[in-house]
Amino acid sequence: MCLGIPGRIVAIRTDAGLPMGVVDFDGVSQEVCLAYVADEVSVGDYVIVHVGFALSRVDEEEAHRTYEALRAMGEPEAPA
């Protein structure tokens, strides 16, 4: 099973010819490769990220709905 998480692009740069960005995941920032979406995103846009790669652009409303669903699931309990 694969899980893509939405995040908001807060910075974009090029690193050795590869488009990279800093993406904020509801308060946690991470460097992400933007190669798959470089021509369609800019700072402030939301993207779906899987294992460090932005796979597609997503609208802000959908991103916030996903955050709410993830919060509703809560933290998994540790095995007994």
N, C-alpha and C positions, 0 to 999 in steps of 0.2 A: 504494500500500500504506500502510495506517495502522498505527501502533504505539502501543498504550496501555501505560504503565508504571505499576506499582503503587507507591504511596507511603503512608506513615503520617501521618495528620493530627496535628500537634503543637500547633496553635492555630487557633481559629475566631474571626472577628470579622465585623462588618457594616460595609461601606464604601459610603456613599451608598445604603443600602438593599439592597445586593448582598452575599450571604453569601460571604465569602472565607476562606481558610485558609492556614496555612503547612504544607506537606507535605514530609516527609523521604523522599527517595528513596535509601535505603541510604547515608546520610551526606551527601547534598547536599539542601539545603532550597530550596524555591521557593514563591512565592505562587501560589495556585490558586483559580479561581472554583469555588465549591461550589453554585451555583444549582441544578444538575440533581439534586443528592443531599442538599440541606440538611435535608430532613425525615427522613432515614434514617441520618445519620452524626453522630458526636461525636468529641471528641479521643481519640486512640488507635486509631480505626478505620482500616482500609486502604481506599484507593480506587484505581480505574484512572483515570489521567490522560492526556489527549491534548490537545496544543497549549494547555495551561494551564487546561483544564476537567476537573473530576472527572466522569466519566461513569457510574460505578457503584461500589458497595461490593463488596469482595472480602475473603475471609477471610485471616487472617494466614498460614496454612500455604501457601495458593496464592501469596500474595505472595512468600514466601521461596523457593518452587520456581521462580518466575519469575526472581528475582534470581540463583539458582544457574545457571539456563539462560543468562542473559545473560552471566554471568562465564565460563561454559564456551565461549561463542562468541568471547570475547576481543576485543581491539582489531583493527579492520580494518587491513590493511597499506596503506601509501601506494602509489599507482601509480608504476611505474618510469619 
